[in-house]
Amino acid sequence: MILYLAWRQPDLRWWPVGRLSRPHTEFVFQYTQGARSAQSAGFRPLLSFPEIEEIYASSKLFPLFANRLMPESRPEYSRFVEWLDLPSGERDPLILLARSGGRRETDTFEVFPEPERTAGPGFQTTFFVHGLRHRSEPAALEALRLTTGSEVWLEPDAANPVDPDALEVTTDRGTHIGFAPRYLCRDLRLLRENAPVQAKALVRRVNLPPTPMQFRVLCTFEAPWPDGFRPFAGPDFAPIRSTAVAAVA
């Protein structure tokens, strides 16, 4: 499993600036070409990873990522895993980060997984609907009406001034409840165009209040995997270097 770290500029533009993996027993972090692209917008190497061309390895999950997971000691931890629709005994930090996004109110970073090819539809990815907190109260109530298996539609948001690839999430009543995550939109658009009938977004789970808004509506998108398709094929996702040269404790 490969996870990407995205950095969001205050004007809501974003870049994939790093990637986290666990090829064997160690966790490995390296910057991507997106980190170079984002420097013009103010991104600087992280204190934990000061050298942009270095690759870092550790036997333990780096604090930057570990701090984005709810501690198991918290009384609401079991509910947190339930919100993510994961098995109650799930403890793998990469799986938990991939599903939760590792978002925090105090910074501008988010974690997301690279989709992997699966049996059946071929392409499958799971995501929480973004932006629900910024929609109207009727839209929030409409989101709570959804049930497991409900189909939702991903509609292009042509008027979006920040992201021309943005996709609105709408219900069968035509209510706009939020957005697909930005990091997925370009690929989801391509997959929808390739197979408009087979490509579908379905509700996987709805978490009722007082669940935080960012964990309210969990969806799964499925589509055939086209020949030659590679998710996150843009240059910003490519690693700056491909050989590990450093290790940290």
N, C-alpha and C positions, 0 to 999 in steps of 0.2 A: 504494500500500500504506500502510495506517495501522497503527502499532504502539501499544499501550497500555503504560504503566508502572504496575504494581501495587505497592502497599505493604502489607506484612503486619504486623499487630500481633502482639506476643508471644503472645497467646492464640489466634493463628492466624486471626483474622478478617482480611479483606483488602478493599481498595478500589482501583479504578482511579483513580489520582491525576493522570495526565498522558498525553499522546499525542504521538507522533513521526510526522512525515510528510515526504515530499520531493515537494511538488507540482510543482516545476519543477527547478531546479538546486540550490536551497538546501534544507537540512534545517530543519524548523520544529518547535519544541516549544511546547506550551501545556498549562496545567493544565486538568483537568476538574472538574466539580462534585463528583466523588468526593474531591478534595483538601479541599474544604470539609467534607464529611461526615466525613472522617478526622481532622480537627483535634480533634474531641472525644475521640479516642482517642490523641492525642499527636503526630499528624503535623504537621510544620512545613515551610515551603517549603525547597527544597533550596538549598545554597550556590551552586550553579551557576545557579539560576533563583530569585532571591530575591523577586521580585514575583509574587504569585499571579494577578494579573489581566493580566500582561504576556504577550506572545507573542514568542518568541525565534527568530531566524533566523541561520543560519550556512552558509557555503560548505563547511565541514568538519563531519563528524559530531561532535556534542558529546562531550567526554571522558567524561561520565557513561555514555554508551552505548558509545563506542569501547573503554573499559576492560573491557567485558563480553565482548569478542571475543578469542579466542585469537590472539596475534600470529602472523603468517605466518612469522616467523623461528623459531618453536618447532619442534623436530624432529617433534613429533607432530601438526603442523597438518594434514597430508594425511589422517591417520587421523581427526582431528576432523571434517573435512568428510565423510568416508566414514560416520562414525557418524550424521551428520545425513541421510544418504541424498540428498545433493546432488551435482551434477556436480563432478568433481575440480577444475575450473577456476573454480568459483563464488567470486566475490570481492565480490559486492554485500553491504554490511554490513547492510542492512535484511532481506535474505533470510536471512542467517546468524543474525541476532538473532531473527527470527520463528521459525525452526526450533529454535534452541538454547534460547531462553528467557532467555538472558543472566543466568542465576542464578549467584550467588557465595556462598561459605560465610560471607563476612564481613559481609553486610548482609541486609536484609529486602525486597529488591526483585526483581521479575521482569518480563520483557518478553513480550508476546504479541500476535499479529496479529489484526486484525479479519477474519473470514471473508468471502470474496468469492464472489459467485454464479458458478458455472461451468456449462459445457455438460455434458450427461449427467445426473447426479443432481441438479444444482442447488446443493446445499449440500455442501461438502467441506472438512474441516479435518484437519490432521495434528498429533499431539501425542505427547509421551513420557508413559508411565504414571508418575504421581507416587506417592511414598510407598513404593516398593519396598524401600528401605533399612530401613523400619520393619516390614516383614512378617517372618514366620518363615523359617527356612532352607528348609523344604520348599516354601514359596511362591516363594522366589527360584529354587529348582531347577525348579519348575514353569514359571516364566517363561522359563527358558532352553530348555525343551522346545518352546516355540512356534516356528513357522516362518512364513515369508512367506505371506500368504493365509489363515492361521488366523483363524477368527472368535472374537472375545471378546465378552462380554456386559457391558453397563452396567446395573448393578442399583442401585436406590435404597437408600441407607443411612439408613433412617428413624430409627435410634437415634443418629445423629451429633449431638452436643450443640452443635457450633459452626456447622455448615452444613446446614440442612434440605434443600438441593438436592443434597447430595453423591451421587456415583455411584461405586459400587465397580466395578472391572474384574475380571471372573471368567473363567476358562477353561472349556473344554468339560467339564472334570472337576469344575467347581464350585469351583475353588480361587480364593480372593480374593487377587490378586497386588498390588493397589494401587488407585489412584483416578484418575478423569478429572480434568484440571485444573479447579480451582474456577471459573475465569472462564468455562468452557464449559458448566458443568452445567445452568444454567437453560435455555439454548437447546437443549441436547441432550435434556433431558427433554421440552420442547415438541415437538421434531421427532420423537421416538420416539412420543409420544402421537398425533401427527398421521398418522404412517405407520409403524405398528409392524412391518409386514412388510418394507418397503423400507429402513428405517433400519438400518444395519449398521456395526459397528466391526470392522475387519480389521487384522491385524498386517502392518505394512509392512516392518519390519526388526527383527531381534534381534541386539544386539551382545554378544558373549561377554566374560567377564572377560579382562583386567583393566579393561575399559571402566568408567568411573564409573557407579554405580547410576542416576544421573539420566538417563543416555543408553542404558539397557539395552533397553527395549521401545518401539519407535516404532509408533504406530497411526494409521490413517486412518478417520474417521467420514464416512459418506455418507448422504444422505437427500434426498427431494424438498424443494424450496423452496416453502413454502406461499404462497398469495396474501397480500400485505400483510405478509409476514414481514420483520423487520429485525433482524439480529443485534445484540446488545449494546444493546438498546433502553432499558435502565434509565436513569434520570436521572443517575446518577453518571458515565455515560460521556460525557455532553454536555460540550463545551468551555465554559469560563467566558466566553471571548470568541471572536469569529469574524474579527476583522480584525487583521492583523499590525501592530504598532506599534513594534517594536524589533528591532535586529539586534545580534548579538555576533560576534566574530571566531572 
